[in-house]
Amino acid sequence: MENLEKQLICPICLEMFTKPVVILPCQHNLCRKCANDVFQASNPYLPTRSGSLTSGGRFRCPSCRHEVVLDRHGVYGLQRNLLVENIIDMFKQESSSSKPAPERKEETPMCDVHEDEKINIYCVTHGVPTCSMCKVFGAHKDCEVAPISSIYETKKTELSDGIAMMVGNNDRMQGIISQLEEACRAIEENGRRQKTLVCEKFDHLYSILEDKKRQMSQKVTAEQEEKVNYIQGLTRKYGDHLEESCKIVELGIQTMEEPEMALFLQNTKPLLKKIAEASTTTHLDKVERGYENMDHYSVNFKKEGKALRTIDFALDDDDEDEEDEDAEGGTEEGEGAQTVSGGAAVTATSSQPSAPQQISSSPSAAKSAASTLSDNRQTTPKPGAE
């Protein structure tokens, strides 16, 4: 019976469970009043009605620290443990029907001053238990005293409330620790996400630069191939003319060796005509000075380099969008725009270095510059007859 009685003790009030007994999700039991006290201590700012909590909240089981989450009914939403209540009823009936057990003689503390007197009263003034003789004749004769039993009940209630308050404080402290741990995890996750976004932004910038580099390289390659093809074609023409001249020279040498004068004179007239025709190169184009120069395709990234070095997190996305719109508007001003990937100045000239042209990243300006460059190439003086 004694072991059974220990199992029926509430861990909050340290007394036998009082009806109704509520069962927690962790299968531990509490008096409803004790559960309500712990709940109010853990949730001091939740609204109450008639001194009892009626809204949802949470607290921790005082036995196993398991978190108990309540619905809008609060503690009154917990199920009653009818089995424990029935056991308590049977235990009380069995205790009352059985023979009273011999009272255990409790040791009552004796007064230090009056050794034969038991401590049976409480000095309210000094806050210590004492004996009746001390009140009548001793040091507490002028003090306010009270029955020790009433003070016992009062102090026991205060201690129980203090324990419940400490349990509530521990729950709040655990909640703060959980919030801090959650904040730490959120910071780490947000940091990873922001680093990913930064990398995506820079990858986008790299792709823009790569695309612009490819476009500009294609323009240089196009002019390079055009000039090389023209020079190769001119080389073939001069080679053919040289080969024809060599044949005429060989024919002239053979004619010089002709001993017959009449035959020599017959062959000389057409040979001299061929020599006169082969001696002129007016029908062949000539490459002007500087035609092979490609320095007119020059780039200057000083402004862009300075802008890249000042990249920071100061601007919001809205500000960046506005800047992008301003930059796009600036590229549509006309043929005189000089922008590459947001402002890189690129200058280009035709086959004549003295006639500079401008290449823009905007479609209209690029088309105009390309057509102008093509016209200049077509009107470039080709080698002709002197």
C-alpha positions as CSV (number, residue, x, y, z in Angstrom):
1,M,0.0,0.0,0.0
2,E,2.8,2.4,0.8
3,N,4.4,1.8,-2.7
4,L,1.0,2.4,-4.3
5,E,0.6,5.6,-2.4
6,K,3.9,6.8,-3.8
7,Q,2.6,6.3,-7.3
8,L,-0.4,8.4,-6.5
9,I,1.6,11.5,-5.5
10,C,1.5,14.6,-7.7
11,P,5.0,15.8,-8.7
12,I,3.9,19.5,-8.2
13,C,2.0,19.6,-4.9
14,L,3.7,16.4,-3.5
15,E,0.3,15.2,-2.3
16,M,-2.1,12.6,-3.5
17,F,-3.8,13.5,-6.7
18,T,-7.0,15.4,-6.3
19,K,-9.9,15.1,-8.7
20,P,-10.0,15.6,-11.6
21,V,-6.7,14.0,-12.6
22,V,-5.5,14.9,-16.1
23,I,-3.2,12.7,-18.3
24,L,-0.6,14.4,-20.4
25,P,0.5,13.2,-23.9
26,C,3.6,11.7,-22.3
27,Q,1.3,9.6,-20.1
28,H,2.3,11.4,-16.8
29,N,-0.5,12.6,-14.5
30,L,-1.1,15.9,-12.8
31,C,-3.8,17.5,-10.7
32,R,-5.8,19.8,-12.9
33,K,-5.1,22.7,-10.5
34,C,-1.4,21.9,-10.5
35,A,-1.4,21.6,-14.3
36,N,-3.2,25.0,-14.6
37,D,-0.7,26.6,-12.2
38,V,2.3,25.4,-14.2
39,F,0.6,26.4,-17.4
40,Q,-0.1,29.9,-16.2
41,A,3.5,30.3,-14.9
42,S,4.8,29.2,-18.4
43,N,2.4,31.5,-20.2
44,P,1.9,34.6,-18.0
45,Y,0.8,36.9,-20.9
46,L,-1.9,34.7,-22.3
47,P,-5.5,35.9,-21.7
48,T,-7.4,34.3,-18.9
49,R,-11.1,34.1,-17.9
50,S,-12.3,33.7,-14.3
51,G,-8.8,32.9,-13.2
52,S,-8.4,29.8,-15.5
53,L,-6.6,29.7,-18.8
54,T,-8.9,29.1,-21.8
55,S,-6.7,29.8,-24.8
56,G,-4.1,27.5,-26.4
57,G,-0.5,27.4,-25.3
58,R,2.2,25.1,-24.2
59,F,4.2,24.0,-21.2
60,R,6.6,21.2,-20.2
61,C,5.8,18.1,-18.2
62,P,7.5,18.5,-14.8
63,S,8.4,14.8,-14.7
64,C,10.0,14.2,-18.2
65,R,10.2,17.8,-19.6
66,H,8.1,16.7,-22.6
67,E,6.5,19.7,-24.3
68,V,2.7,19.7,-24.0
69,V,0.8,21.7,-26.6
70,L,-2.8,22.6,-25.7
71,D,-5.7,23.6,-27.8
72,R,-8.0,26.6,-27.3
73,H,-9.6,24.9,-24.3
74,G,-6.3,25.1,-22.4
75,V,-5.8,22.7,-19.5
76,Y,-9.5,21.8,-19.7
77,G,-8.9,20.2,-23.0
78,L,-6.7,17.5,-21.4
79,Q,-8.3,14.1,-20.9
80,R,-9.1,13.0,-17.4
81,N,-7.4,9.8,-16.1
82,L,-10.5,8.0,-14.8
83,L,-8.4,4.9,-14.0
84,V,-6.2,6.8,-11.6
85,E,-9.2,8.5,-10.0
86,N,-10.8,5.1,-9.4
87,I,-7.6,3.8,-7.9
88,I,-7.5,6.8,-5.6
89,D,-11.1,6.2,-4.5
90,M,-10.4,2.5,-3.8
91,F,-7.2,3.4,-2.0
92,K,-9.0,5.8,0.3
93,Q,-11.8,3.4,1.0
94,E,-9.3,0.6,1.8
95,S,-7.4,2.9,4.1
96,S,-10.5,4.0,6.0
97,S,-11.9,0.4,6.4
98,S,-8.6,-1.2,7.4
99,K,-7.4,-0.9,11.0
100,P,-5.6,2.2,11.7
101,A,-1.9,1.6,11.5
102,P,0.0,2.4,14.6
103,E,1.0,6.0,14.4
104,R,4.6,6.5,13.7
105,K,6.2,8.6,16.4
106,E,7.5,11.6,14.7
107,E,10.4,13.3,16.3
108,T,9.4,16.8,17.3
109,P,12.2,19.3,17.5
110,M,12.8,20.8,21.0
111,C,13.5,24.4,21.9
112,D,17.2,25.2,22.3
113,V,16.5,27.5,25.2
114,H,13.9,25.4,27.0
115,E,15.0,21.9,26.4
116,D,11.8,20.3,27.8
117,E,9.5,22.4,25.6
118,K,8.5,21.4,22.0
119,I,8.5,23.9,19.2
120,N,4.8,24.5,18.7
121,I,4.4,28.1,17.7
122,Y,5.8,30.4,15.0
123,C,7.3,33.9,15.7
124,V,6.0,36.0,12.8
125,T,8.2,39.0,13.8
126,H,11.5,37.1,13.5
127,G,10.3,34.4,11.1
128,V,11.4,31.4,13.2
129,P,9.6,28.6,15.0
130,T,9.7,28.6,18.8
131,C,8.1,27.3,22.0
132,S,5.4,28.6,24.2
133,M,7.8,29.4,27.0
134,C,9.8,31.7,24.8
135,K,6.6,33.6,24.0
136,V,5.7,33.9,27.7
137,F,9.0,34.4,29.3
138,G,11.7,34.3,26.7
139,A,13.0,36.4,23.9
140,H,9.8,36.4,21.9
141,K,7.4,37.7,24.6
142,D,6.8,40.9,22.7
143,C,6.7,39.3,19.2
144,E,3.7,38.4,17.1
145,V,3.1,34.7,17.0
146,A,0.8,32.3,15.1
147,P,0.0,28.6,15.2
148,I,2.7,26.6,13.6
149,S,0.1,24.6,11.7
150,S,-1.3,27.6,9.9
151,I,2.1,28.9,9.0
152,Y,3.0,25.4,7.8
153,E,0.2,25.4,5.4
154,T,1.0,28.9,4.2
155,K,4.7,28.2,3.7
156,K,3.9,25.0,2.0
157,T,1.6,26.8,-0.4
158,E,4.3,29.4,-1.1
159,L,6.9,26.8,-1.7
160,S,4.6,24.9,-4.1
161,D,3.9,28.2,-6.0
162,G,7.6,28.9,-6.0
163,I,8.4,25.5,-7.5
164,A,5.7,26.0,-10.1
165,M,7.1,29.5,-10.9
166,M,10.6,28.0,-11.3
167,V,9.2,25.4,-13.6
168,G,7.6,28.1,-15.7
169,N,10.8,30.1,-15.7
170,N,12.8,27.1,-16.8
171,D,10.3,26.5,-19.6
172,R,10.6,30.1,-20.7
173,M,14.4,29.9,-20.6
174,Q,14.2,26.7,-22.7
175,G,12.0,28.5,-25.1
176,I,14.5,31.4,-25.4
177,I,17.3,28.8,-26.1
178,S,15.2,27.2,-28.8
179,Q,14.5,30.6,-30.4
180,L,18.2,31.4,-30.4
181,E,19.1,28.0,-31.9
182,E,16.4,28.6,-34.6
183,A,17.8,32.1,-35.2
184,C,21.2,30.6,-35.7
185,R,19.9,28.1,-38.2
186,A,18.0,30.8,-40.0
187,I,21.1,33.0,-40.2
188,E,23.1,30.1,-41.7
189,E,20.4,29.3,-44.2
190,N,19.9,33.0,-45.2
191,G,23.7,33.3,-45.6
192,R,23.8,30.4,-47.9
193,R,20.9,31.6,-49.9
194,Q,22.4,35.1,-50.3
195,K,25.8,33.8,-51.3
196,T,24.0,31.7,-54.0
197,L,22.2,34.8,-55.2
198,V,25.5,36.8,-55.3
199,C,27.1,34.0,-57.3
200,E,24.2,34.0,-59.7
201,K,24.5,37.8,-60.2
202,F,28.2,37.5,-60.9
203,D,27.7,34.6,-63.3
204,H,25.1,36.7,-65.2
205,L,27.7,39.5,-65.4
206,Y,30.3,37.0,-66.7
207,S,27.9,35.8,-69.3
208,I,27.2,39.4,-70.5
209,L,31.0,40.0,-70.7
210,E,31.5,36.7,-72.6
211,D,28.8,37.5,-75.1
212,K,30.1,41.0,-75.6
213,K,33.7,39.6,-76.1
214,R,32.3,37.2,-78.7
215,Q,30.5,39.9,-80.6
216,M,33.5,42.2,-80.7
217,S,35.9,39.3,-81.6
218,Q,33.5,38.4,-84.5
219,K,33.7,42.0,-85.8
220,V,37.5,41.9,-85.7
221,T,37.6,38.5,-87.3
222,A,35.2,39.6,-90.1
223,E,37.5,42.5,-91.1
224,Q,40.6,40.4,-90.7
225,E,39.2,37.7,-93.1
226,E,38.0,40.4,-95.6
227,K,41.5,42.0,-95.7
228,V,43.3,38.7,-95.9
229,N,41.1,37.5,-98.7
230,Y,41.7,40.8,-100.6
231,I,45.4,40.6,-100.1
232,Q,45.5,36.9,-101.1
233,G,43.5,37.7,-104.3
234,L,45.8,40.6,-105.1
235,T,48.8,38.3,-104.5
236,R,47.5,35.8,-107.0
237,K,47.0,38.6,-109.6
238,Y,50.6,39.8,-109.2
239,G,51.8,36.2,-109.3
240,D,50.0,35.6,-112.6
241,H,51.4,38.9,-114.0
242,L,54.9,37.9,-112.9
243,E,54.7,34.5,-114.5
244,E,53.5,36.0,-117.8
245,S,56.4,38.5,-117.6
246,C,58.9,35.6,-117.1
247,K,57.6,33.8,-120.1
248,I,58.0,37.0,-122.2
249,V,61.6,37.4,-121.0
250,E,62.4,33.8,-122.0
251,L,60.8,34.4,-125.4
252,G,62.8,37.6,-125.8
253,I,66.1,35.8,-125.0
254,Q,65.3,33.1,-127.5
255,T,64.5,35.8,-130.1
256,M,67.8,37.5,-129.4
257,E,69.6,34.3,-130.4
258,E,67.9,34.2,-133.8
259,P,70.7,34.6,-136.5
260,E,68.4,35.2,-139.4
261,M,67.7,38.9,-139.6
262,A,64.4,38.7,-141.5
263,L,63.0,36.1,-139.1
264,F,64.2,38.1,-136.2
265,L,62.4,41.2,-137.4
266,Q,59.2,39.3,-138.0
267,N,59.2,38.0,-134.4
268,T,60.3,41.3,-132.8
269,K,57.2,43.4,-133.5
270,P,54.7,41.2,-131.5
271,L,57.3,40.6,-128.9
272,L,57.9,44.3,-128.2
273,K,54.1,44.8,-128.0
274,K,53.9,42.0,-125.3
275,I,56.8,43.6,-123.5
276,A,55.1,47.0,-123.5
277,E,51.8,45.5,-122.2
278,A,53.6,43.4,-119.5
279,S,55.6,46.4,-118.3
280,T,52.6,48.3,-117.1
281,T,50.7,47.4,-113.8
282,T,48.0,50.0,-114.0
283,H,45.4,47.2,-114.1
284,L,46.6,45.8,-110.8
285,D,45.4,47.3,-107.5
286,K,47.9,48.6,-105.0
287,V,47.6,48.3,-101.2
288,E,47.7,51.7,-99.5
289,R,49.8,52.4,-96.5
290,G,48.2,51.3,-93.2
291,Y,45.8,48.9,-94.9
292,E,47.0,46.1,-92.7
293,N,46.6,48.1,-89.5
294,M,44.0,46.7,-87.1
295,D,44.7,49.1,-84.2
296,H,41.4,51.0,-84.8
297,Y,39.6,48.1,-82.9
298,S,40.6,49.4,-79.4
299,V,38.8,49.2,-76.1
300,N,39.0,51.2,-73.0
301,F,37.6,49.7,-69.8
302,K,38.8,52.4,-67.3
303,K,35.3,53.5,-66.4
304,E,33.9,50.0,-66.3
305,G,36.9,48.8,-64.1
306,K,36.3,51.6,-61.7
307,A,32.6,50.8,-61.6
308,L,33.3,47.1,-61.0
309,R,35.7,47.9,-58.2
310,T,32.9,49.9,-56.4
311,I,30.4,47.0,-56.5
312,D,28.9,46.6,-53.1
313,F,25.6,45.6,-51.4
314,A,24.5,49.2,-50.9
315,L,21.9,49.2,-53.7
316,D,18.5,47.4,-53.5
317,D,17.1,45.4,-56.4
318,D,14.7,48.3,-57.3
319,D,17.6,50.7,-57.6
320,E,19.5,48.2,-59.8
321,D,16.5,47.9,-62.1
322,E,16.3,51.7,-62.4
323,E,20.0,51.9,-63.3
324,D,19.6,49.1,-65.9
325,E,16.7,51.0,-67.5
326,D,18.8,54.2,-67.5
327,A,21.7,52.4,-69.2
328,E,19.4,50.9,-71.8
329,G,17.9,54.3,-72.6
330,G,21.4,55.7,-73.0
331,T,22.3,53.2,-75.6
332,E,19.4,54.3,-77.9
333,E,20.6,57.9,-78.3
334,G,21.9,57.3,-81.9
335,E,24.9,56.5,-83.9
336,G,27.2,58.3,-81.5
337,A,26.7,55.9,-78.5
338,Q,29.9,54.3,-77.2
339,T,28.8,51.5,-74.8
340,V,29.9,48.0,-74.4
341,S,28.1,45.9,-71.7
342,G,26.9,49.0,-69.9
343,G,29.4,51.7,-71.1
344,A,32.6,50.3,-72.4
345,A,33.9,52.7,-75.1
346,V,34.9,51.0,-78.3
347,T,36.2,52.9,-81.3
348,A,36.7,51.5,-84.8
349,T,37.9,53.0,-88.0
350,S,37.6,51.9,-91.6
351,S,40.5,50.8,-93.8
352,Q,41.6,54.5,-93.6
353,P,42.9,55.2,-90.1
354,S,42.2,58.9,-90.4
355,A,38.4,58.3,-90.6
356,P,37.4,57.1,-87.1
357,Q,34.0,55.4,-86.6
358,Q,32.2,54.3,-83.5
359,I,30.8,50.8,-82.7
360,S,28.0,50.7,-80.2
361,S,26.3,47.8,-78.4
362,S,22.9,49.1,-79.3
363,P,21.4,47.5,-82.4
364,S,20.7,50.7,-84.4
365,A,24.1,52.2,-83.7
366,A,25.9,49.0,-84.5
367,K,24.0,48.6,-87.8
368,S,24.8,52.2,-88.8
369,A,28.4,51.8,-87.9
370,A,28.7,48.5,-89.7
371,S,27.1,50.0,-92.9
372,T,29.4,53.0,-92.7
373,L,32.4,50.7,-92.3
374,S,31.3,48.6,-95.3
375,D,30.8,51.8,-97.5
376,N,34.2,53.0,-96.5
377,R,35.8,49.7,-97.4
378,Q,34.1,49.7,-100.8
379,T,35.2,53.3,-101.5
380,T,38.8,52.6,-100.4
381,P,41.1,53.3,-103.4
382,K,42.4,50.0,-104.7
383,P,45.8,49.8,-106.4
384,G,45.5,51.1,-109.9
385,A,47.6,52.1,-112.8
386,E,50.1,54.8,-112.1
